[in-house]
Amino acid sequence: MLSKIQPIARVICQNITGRFIHNPSARRTMKSGIRFSKTAKELPKVVASKDYSEPNSSWSQEMMKLYEQYIEKTKDGSWKKLPSYNRFLVLNEDGHFIDKFPPSKARLFTRNTEEEGSMFEYVVFANKVEKKAVGLFQSGDLLEGPSGFVHGGAIATIVDAVSGTLATYVAGFVMTASLNLDYKNPIPLGSTVIIECQLEKKEERKSYVNTRVISHDCTKLHTESTALFVSVNQKNPYQG
Ligand SMILES: CCCCCCCCCCCCCCCC(=O)SCCNC(=O)CCNC(=O)[C@H](O)C(C)(C)COP(=O)(O)OP(=O)(O)OC[C@H]1O[C@@H](n2cnc3c(N)ncnc32)[C@H](O)[C@@H]1OP(=O)(O)O
């Protein structure tokens, strides 16, 4: 089985530090690429969040190497790096991203700390034609389960996040209806793994995603999963 795991390519790195932007004034394009065209009166609060999937100083050499490989794959347009914020963003009527939520302490579970490297460090790349996504995940110390290894719930969380991102990318907003995991080999805490997701089929509102978590050198299978995501009535956040 492991012989089927294909080694991946190589690339460059960029270290972009995102930051919170709170500027509800007129039309402008943010560093994140999110475009706003409403005035303060029309949209009292317009927030573009930091993209947490940009490299930071906690990323290991393995994580950076894989990141560079996938950035390379984005250059012909076949793969896309998907941004990742710490709350869900939604579209307004014009198709522009807005944050519809009032100020809150609520945070996306996988992006709930500003302490780099302590929990989930990950980035997702997706290929719409092939209906695939790849997550590069480096686990932090706060995700420990058995001594020295990643907690099974943390593995389920990141698998849900990456496979859910693929389902969202191809189908618009979804909810996880079921998630089944087989833990084959423990993931050493602090290591980098590759999360490979494939849309198996889509039947109306139902998107089925199969996922494998493998070691960064593609030699070990850590986890396999199948998941069902059900589309809910929201616009696709990746179209705008
Ligand atoms: C720049 C842009 C940035 C944007 C940034 C976006 C980032 C994107 C990141 C995403 C990352 C998300 C990753 C976290 C995602 C969660 O964590 S979601 C939270 C956990 N999940 C939940 O709480 C879901 C709770 N369940 C529910 O809300 C509802 O049961 C559901 C799932 C919405 C379905 O309810 P429903 O809409 O009433 O649909 P229902 O008619 O029951 O079912 C529809 C179909 O699915 C089938 N089905 C439903 N449940 C099941 C099941 N468990 N097993 C088998 N079949 C089922 C039904 O049989 C039915 O089939 P058909 O009859 O159509 O053939």
The ligand as an SDF file (V2000), in Angstrom:
LIG
                    3D

 65 67  0  0  0  0  0  0  0  0999 V2000
  -11.5640   32.4380    1.4270 C   0  0  0  0  0  0  0  0  0  0  0  0
  -12.6870   31.6090    1.9750 C   0  0  0  0  0  0  0  0  0  0  0  0
  -12.5110   31.0670    3.3260 C   0  0  0  0  0  0  0  0  0  0  0  0
  -13.6910   30.2270    3.7290 C   0  0  0  0  0  0  0  0  0  0  0  0
  -13.3140   29.2710    4.7630 C   0  0  0  0  0  0  0  0  0  0  0  0
  -14.0370   27.9950    4.6170 C   0  0  0  0  0  0  0  0  0  0  0  0
  -13.2980   26.9480    5.3520 C   0  0  0  0  0  0  0  0  0  0  0  0
  -13.9750   25.6490    5.2930 C   0  0  0  0  0  0  0  0  0  0  0  0
  -13.4850   24.7930    6.3550 C   0  0  0  0  0  0  0  0  0  0  0  0
  -14.3980   23.6500    6.5500 C   0  0  0  0  0  0  0  0  0  0  0  0
  -13.9900   22.8500    7.6950 C   0  0  0  0  0  0  0  0  0  0  0  0
  -15.1650   22.2340    8.3120 C   0  0  0  0  0  0  0  0  0  0  0  0
  -14.8060   21.1950    9.2900 C   0  0  0  0  0  0  0  0  0  0  0  0
  -15.6830   21.2210   10.4870 C   0  0  0  0  0  0  0  0  0  0  0  0
  -17.0880   20.8500   10.1460 C   0  0  0  0  0  0  0  0  0  0  0  0
  -17.8360   20.6330   11.3680 C   0  0  0  0  0  0  0  0  0  0  0  0
  -17.3050   20.4720   12.4200 O   0  0  0  0  0  0  0  0  0  0  0  0
  -19.5190   20.6000   11.2550 S   0  0  0  0  0  0  0  0  0  0  0  0
  -19.9600   20.2880   12.9290 C   0  0  0  0  0  0  0  0  0  0  0  0
  -20.2810   18.8530   13.1850 C   0  0  0  0  0  0  0  0  0  0  0  0
  -21.4330   18.4470   12.4480 N   0  0  0  0  0  0  0  0  0  0  0  0
  -22.6600   18.7520   12.8780 C   0  0  0  0  0  0  0  0  0  0  0  0
  -22.8590   19.3330   13.9380 O   0  0  0  0  0  0  0  0  0  0  0  0
  -23.7890   18.3320   11.9790 C   0  0  0  0  0  0  0  0  0  0  0  0
  -25.0410   18.0110   12.7660 C   0  0  0  0  0  0  0  0  0  0  0  0
  -26.0390   17.4460   11.8470 N   0  0  0  0  0  0  0  0  0  0  0  0
  -26.8230   18.2850   11.1180 C   0  0  0  0  0  0  0  0  0  0  0  0
  -26.7920   19.5060   11.2540 O   0  0  0  0  0  0  0  0  0  0  0  0
  -27.7290   17.6420   10.1230 C   0  0  0  0  0  0  0  0  0  0  0  0
  -27.9780   16.3140   10.5120 O   0  0  0  0  0  0  0  0  0  0  0  0
  -27.1320   17.6480    8.6900 C   0  0  0  0  0  0  0  0  0  0  0  0
  -25.8060   16.9150    8.6280 C   0  0  0  0  0  0  0  0  0  0  0  0
  -26.9550   19.1080    8.2170 C   0  0  0  0  0  0  0  0  0  0  0  0
  -28.0960   16.9560    7.7420 C   0  0  0  0  0  0  0  0  0  0  0  0
  -29.3970   17.4390    8.0410 O   0  0  0  0  0  0  0  0  0  0  0  0
  -30.3900   17.8930    6.8700 P   0  0  0  0  0  0  0  0  0  0  0  0
  -29.8600   19.1150    6.2250 O   0  0  0  0  0  0  0  0  0  0  0  0
  -31.7480   17.9940    7.4850 O   0  0  0  0  0  0  0  0  0  0  0  0
  -30.3080   16.7560    5.8280 O   0  0  0  0  0  0  0  0  0  0  0  0
  -30.9690   15.3030    5.8490 P   0  0  0  0  0  0  0  0  0  0  0  0
  -32.1810   15.3620    4.9920 O   0  0  0  0  0  0  0  0  0  0  0  0
  -31.1020   14.7580    7.2280 O   0  0  0  0  0  0  0  0  0  0  0  0
  -29.8230   14.4700    5.1180 O   0  0  0  0  0  0  0  0  0  0  0  0
  -29.4620   14.7490    3.7850 C   0  0  0  0  0  0  0  0  0  0  0  0
  -28.9380   13.4700    3.1980 C   0  0  0  0  0  0  0  0  0  0  0  0
  -27.7710   13.0740    3.9460 O   0  0  0  0  0  0  0  0  0  0  0  0
  -27.9610   11.7720    4.5150 C   0  0  0  0  0  0  0  0  0  0  0  0
  -27.3490   11.7720    5.8340 N   0  0  0  0  0  0  0  0  0  0  0  0
  -27.4340   12.7100    6.7910 C   0  0  0  0  0  0  0  0  0  0  0  0
  -26.7320   12.3470    7.8730 N   0  0  0  0  0  0  0  0  0  0  0  0
  -26.1780   11.1560    7.5670 C   0  0  0  0  0  0  0  0  0  0  0  0
  -25.3240   10.2690    8.2750 C   0  0  0  0  0  0  0  0  0  0  0  0
  -24.8710   10.5320    9.5030 N   0  0  0  0  0  0  0  0  0  0  0  0
  -24.9430    9.1190    7.6640 N   0  0  0  0  0  0  0  0  0  0  0  0
  -25.3490    8.8500    6.4060 C   0  0  0  0  0  0  0  0  0  0  0  0
  -26.1700    9.6570    5.6830 N   0  0  0  0  0  0  0  0  0  0  0  0
  -26.5620   10.7810    6.2670 C   0  0  0  0  0  0  0  0  0  0  0  0
  -29.4670   11.6050    4.6050 C   0  0  0  0  0  0  0  0  0  0  0  0
  -29.8170   10.2340    4.6100 O   0  0  0  0  0  0  0  0  0  0  0  0
  -29.9260   12.3230    3.3500 C   0  0  0  0  0  0  0  0  0  0  0  0
  -29.6920   11.4690    2.2440 O   0  0  0  0  0  0  0  0  0  0  0  0
  -30.7410   11.4880    0.9870 P   0  0  0  0  0  0  0  0  0  0  0  0
  -32.0580   11.1560    1.5740 O   0  0  0  0  0  0  0  0  0  0  0  0
  -30.6910   12.8800    0.4250 O   0  0  0  0  0  0  0  0  0  0  0  0
  -30.2050   10.4510    0.0570 O   0  0  0  0  0  0  0  0  0  0  0  0
  1  2  1  0
  2  3  1  0
  3  4  1  0
  4  5  1  0
  5  6  1  0
  6  7  1  0
  7  8  1  0
  8  9  1  0
  9 10  1  0
 10 11  1  0
 11 12  1  0
 12 13  1  0
 13 14  1  0
 14 15  1  0
 15 16  1  0
 16 17  2  0
 16 18  1  0
 18 19  1  0
 19 20  1  0
 20 21  1  0
 21 22  1  0
 22 23  2  0
 22 24  1  0
 24 25  1  0
 25 26  1  0
 26 27  1  0
 27 28  2  0
 27 29  1  0
 29 30  1  0
 29 31  1  0
 31 32  1  0
 31 33  1  0
 31 34  1  0
 34 35  1  0
 35 36  1  0
 36 37  2  0
 36 38  1  0
 36 39  1  0
 39 40  1  0
 40 41  2  0
 40 42  1  0
 40 43  1  0
 43 44  1  0
 44 45  1  0
 45 46  1  0
 45 60  1  0
 46 47  1  0
 47 48  1  0
 47 58  1  0
 48 49  1  0
 48 57  1  0
 49 50  2  0
 50 51  1  0
 51 52  1  0
 51 57  2  0
 52 53  1  0
 52 54  2  0
 54 55  1  0
 55 56  2  0
 56 57  1  0
 58 59  1  0
 58 60  1  0
 60 61  1  0
 61 62  1  0
 62 63  2  0
 62 64  1  0
 62 65  1  0
M  END
$$$$
